[in-house]
Amino acid sequence: MTVHSTAIVDSTARIADTAQIGPYSIIGAKVEIGAGTTIGPHVVIGAQTRIGADNKIFQFASVGEISQDMTATPADDTWTLIGDRNVIRENVTINRGTLKEDGTTRIGNDNWIMAYCHVAHDCQIGSHTIFANNASLAGHVHIGDWVILGGFTLVHQFCRLGAHSFTGYASGLDRDVPPFVLVDGNPAVPRGINSRGLQRRGFDKNAIRSIKDAYRTIYRKELRLPDAVEALREQGDDPHVASMIEFIESSQRGLQR
């Protein structure tokens, strides 16, 4: 463990032997930092934060601080849980959970979160996502695996973005985005599926064709959403289409359309 002489580390923090803490950083109470994780200079890791292995957190980031929800207090038993191999760039802010849900903000593995992004309280972020600069999530947002948020994307509270979805630059979202769908604009509207991203991740032509057919059923046939779901069921047992059906049926806010 390498802790710079100017860093302040709470006595209750647990830091792995191979972790590094940079100059003037502050590590709060009940913090856990895993093997190989590097905390840069002038970083604040708030109380009750668990960070896994091989993460890189750059200067001036604030991770696990009390949320901006007006009901939150420093004494709340709420947490921030961060997995492995994430990159969190300069001036990123990640708030811990509130007592309104299970009290936890979660970030998975292998995420790339660029400068000035904000992750609010109780957000649930999967793995392999990319947040371009200044993307911001309000509270209780759920982000699936492999999602890409364009720079300056804004996501309203309680919205969900399904796996492999994509938002264009400066998109504004106040509804859910199904898996595989690309949206753009403010307010955001669907523009197709994330074909290029699916190709890069090894989806074959048949899978992409099925997803495109499902997209047309949802967005181009002018069907009521329940009728579109029934039409999707008739496409067979494709697992990707099934994930879109499951997402739509569990949506509480409705779809970005």
Protein Blocks (a to p, Z undefined) as FASTA:
>chain_A
ZZdfkbccdfkbccdfkbccdehiacdehiacdehiacdehiacdehiacdehiacdehi
aehiacfbfkbcfklccdddddehiacdehiacddddfklnopacddehiacdehiacde
hiacdehiacdehiacdehiacdehiacdehiacdehiacdehiacdehiacfbdcdehi
acedjddddfbdcfklmmmnopafklmmmmmmmmmmmmmnopafklmmmmmmmnojafkl
mmmmmmmmmpmnbpaZZ
